[in-house]
Amino acid sequence: MSDGFEPDLFLAEFVHECREATDLAVQDVLNLEEMHDQDTVDRIFRALHSIKGNSSMLGLMELSKFVHKVEDTCSDIRSGQREIDRKAISVLLKSFDKIEEAFDNIVENGDDNIDYSAGYSLLQDIQSPASEVELTRASVEVPAGSAGPVLTGGESLGVIDSAEPEPAPEAQKTESQEVEAAKQDVAFEVEKIEVRSKPTALVVDDDFGSRKILSTFLSRYMPCYIAKDGVEAIQAFSESLSGNTPRFDIIMLDIMMPNIDGLQACKAIRQLERSRNIDSFGSEAKIFIVSSLSDEKTIHKAVYECQADSFIIKPVTFDALEKQMVRFKLIDPK
């Protein structure tokens, strides 16, 4: 995290918010014994996703890693590939018990350093063997209307899939040329744009921790508004176009939110811009998708179909975020 940011100030509020979500999730797990509906399962995994993301943002990496493992191990329950039996319910309940133990330690000692070994052993016991797909964690940036994505922050994005043959060397060369051309196009467009005067930000996330941390960071540079889901984001953006609130120059959008998710909200915002003829590269809002999701399909949909400008994988590195804000002419370089 950037210098000067004090995550300890938010730990008590983080635990309070997460415990409320955990209590509801545990009740949903118990309800699965009577009724196996998808909405209940989705709520349980949304709670896990929220705890994982907020833990990472606050530097509680041991808790985040454990919750991530719970998500991965039990993902076949959510997809419907595994039956919701007593063993699966027991594993979920005991996993939430371990998460609660971590909360207690955070409150008492200010960290998440507990013994997770029993929890990992429990998950290992029910984990079905499966081939793992690895994804390079890269940030992807695409200005609205550009030719394609620009890959930064590491190696090129790629998914290992043995079921499909590797593309021919000529095809790889063509793709590389297209990416390089896109980089040059973007660099040329950005170079022509002046830094925006008095920008305003909108942070959209249903997680308390993410909202608090991102809005605190952005408030160093500009006024910052918040919204708790995609519905509020679209309403806020529509009101800004009507002059009821300041125009938003940067919008930070989470993906997994109730009602309308971040990708749907991103697409709706771009449609609103086109309806007002403000979708040129220098005048439209810069939309940064900020999410714990990192699969190739989601990233591709965000930057191609929904026309987000950047895809940032949580936990956010604020130094990198600051560089992106400079790059898109939202703030002056230091």
N, C-alpha and C positions, 0 to 999 in steps of 0.2 A: 504494500500500500504506500501511498505518497507520504512524504515526511510531514509531520504535524497532525496526521489523522490519528485519533485516539479511539480505537474500537472498544476499549474497556468501558467507555462511557455508555455504550449501548447494550452491554451484556445483560443487565437486569431486564430491560425491555424486550430483548431478544428471547430470553427464557420465558418470560410471561406470555408473549405472543405464541411461541412454539408449544408451550404447554397447553394452551387453549386448543391449538390444532391437534395435538397429540391426544387429548381427552376425547375429542370428537372422532378421531381416527380409530381409537381403541373401541369405542362404542360401535363403530361401523364394522370392525372386525368381528365383534361378538354377534352382530346382526347377521353376519354371513352364515352362521350356523342354521338360521331359519330361512334365509332368502339369498340366493346367489345372483344379484342383479349387477349389471355393469356399472351403473352410476355409483353404487356403494364402493365397488373396487376402485373406480377412478378417483373418488374422494380420498381413499386411503393412500394411494400413490401420489396424489397431489400434495398431501401432507408431508410424505417422505421427501418429495422433490423440494418442497419449501424449506424443510429443515436442512437438507443437504446444501442448498444454495446459500441460505443465510449463514450457515456454519462456515462455509468457505469464505464468504465476504468478510466475516469477523475473525478470520485466521484460526478457527477451531477445526483444524484439518483432520485430527484423529476421529472426531465425531462425524465430519463430512465423509471421510473414507468409509466408515462403518455403515452409515445410512446409504451410501452409494452401493455398497455390497448387498445390502438388503434389497434395494431396488433391482439390481442386476439378477440376484438369485431368484427373486420372486416375479420377475418380469413375465414368465410364462403363465402365471396366474392371471395377470392383467390381459394378456393376449388371448386367453382362453385355451391355451395348449395344455395347461395343467388343471386338474380337477381341484376345486376348493374343498379339501377334506379336513378332518380334524387335525392332522399333522401340520398341514399348511397354516391353519388358523393358529395352532399352538406356536409355531415358529414366528408368525407375525406378532403375536401378543408378547412373547418373550423378547423379541427384538425391540419392541416399544418399551419394555421394562428396562432394557439396557440403555436405551436413549434417555429415559427418565433418570437413570443413575448418572449419566453424563451431565444432565441438567443440574442435578444436586451438587455435583462437584464444581460446576461452573459458578454456581451461587456461593458455595462455601470457599472455594480456593481460586476462582477466577480463571480456571482452565479446564480442558476436557480430557486430561490425562488420567483415565481410568483403565482397568484391565478389560479389554474387549475380547479376550481369547475365547471365553465361553460363548459369546455371541457369534464369533466367526466359526467356531466348531459346530454350532447349531445350524448355521447356514450351509456349511460344507456337507452336513449330513443329508440335506434334502436337495442339494444342487445336482441337477441332471447334467450329464456330460454333454457338451455342445462345443462346436468349433467357435472360437472367438474371432470377431471381426475387429481389426484395429483401425483407428482413424487418426491421422495426424492432426494435432490441434493447431490449426492455422487460422488467422483472422482473414476474413474475406471482405473486400470492399468493392462496391459497384455503385457509382453515381447513377441516379435515375436516368434511363435513356442511353446509357453507354453500351459499348459493344459487348462487354462481358466482364467477368470478375477479375480483380487484381488480387493475387495471393501475396500476403505479407506475413512477417513474423515467424518464419520457419520454412520448412519444406513444403512442396506442393501438396495440396489436398489429395488424398487417395484412399480408396477402400480396397482391402485385400479380399478378393472373391475368387476362390479356386474354380467356381462353377463356370466362369466366363473366361475365354481365352484373352490373353493380353493383346492390346491393339498392335498393329504392325508398326514398325519403326517410322514409316512415312507418316502414319496417322498421328503418332506422338509428336513428330516434328511440326506438323501442321497446327496441332493444339498449342504447342509452345509458342509458335509464331503469333497465333491469335492472342494469347495472353500478353505477350510482349507488346503487341500493337495496342491492346487495351490499356496497358500501363502508360504508353506514350500519349494516347488520346486523353486519358485522365489528367496526366501531368500538364498537358497543354491547356486543358480547360481550367484547371485549378489556377495555373499561373496567370490567367487573364482576369481572375476574380479578385476584388479587393476584400480585405478582412471586414466582416460585417460589423456595423456600428450598433452598439448596445444590444447584443443578442439576448434572447430569452430561451430558457430550457423547459421541457416537460418530461418528467420521469413517470413512467407507467409500469407499475409492478404491484401484484397483490401481496407480495412479501414485505412485511414491515422493515426488516433489516436491509433489504436491497434499496427500498425507497429512501430510507434514512441515510444510508451511506452515500448513494449516488447524489442525492439532493444536497447533502452537506458538501461533497466535493465540488459539484457544479456551482454552488452558491459562492464559491471563491471568485468566480469569473463573471457571473451573471445572475439575474433574478431566476428563480426556479420554482415551477409549479409541480404538483403531483396529481396523479390519478391512480385509482386502485384496480382498474380493469380496462379492457378494450372499449367498452361502452362509454365510460367516462372520458377516455382518450379522444374518441371520435367527437363526442359532444364538446369537449374543450377546444379541439381544433376547429370545429365548425363555428364556435363562438368567436374564436380569434380571427377567423376570416370575415366575420360580420363586424369586427371592430369592438366587440364587447370586452375582449381581453387582448393583451399584446400578442403579436404574431410570434409563433414558436419557430426558432431557428434550428434548434436541435431537439430531437425527441428520442429518448431512451426507452425502448420497448422490450419488456419480457415477453416470452412466448406463451408459457403455460399459465393462463389466467382463466377464471370462470367467465361465463357469459359469452364474451367475444375474446378470442385469444390474440396474441400479438401480431401474428401473420395476417389475420383477417383485418385487424385494425390498421396495419401498415398499408394493405391494399386499398382500404376505404379512404385513408388519408390521401393517398396518391390520386384516387378518383376525384376527391374534393378539390385537389389542386388543379387537376386538368379542367374541371368544370369552371374554374375561375381564371384559367389561362395563366397560372403562376407556376408551371412545371418546368421552367427553364433551369439550367444547371446552377445559375447564380442566385436564384430567388426562392427555390423550393426549400422546404424543411429538410435538414439532414437527419435521416432516421438511422439510428444505431440499434440493431437487435442485440440484446444482452441476455444470454441464456445459458443454462447448464446443458442443454441439448447440444450435441456436437456431431450428429450423424450427417452424412453427405446429402441425403435427400432433403433434410430440413434446411441446411445451409443453401443448397441449390434453390429451393423454393423461395427462401427469404430474399436472395439477391437477384434472382431472375424473374420469378413470377410476381413477387410483391414489391420489388424495386427498392429494397433497403440499401443504404449506402455502405454500411459496415456490419459485420457479424462478429460479436465479441463473446468469447466463451468465458463463463464464470469459473473461478473467481476473477474479478476484474483487476487488471494491473493498471493502476491509475496513471503511472508514467506513460504507458502505452496509449491510454485513452487521451491523455493530454496531447500527445503527438498527433493523434488522429484529429483532434479538434483544431490543432494548428494547421494540419494538412488540408482540412476542408474549409480553411479561412474563417473559422468561428471565433478564434482568439489569436492574438499576436504571439509570436514566439518569444520565449524569455530572453 
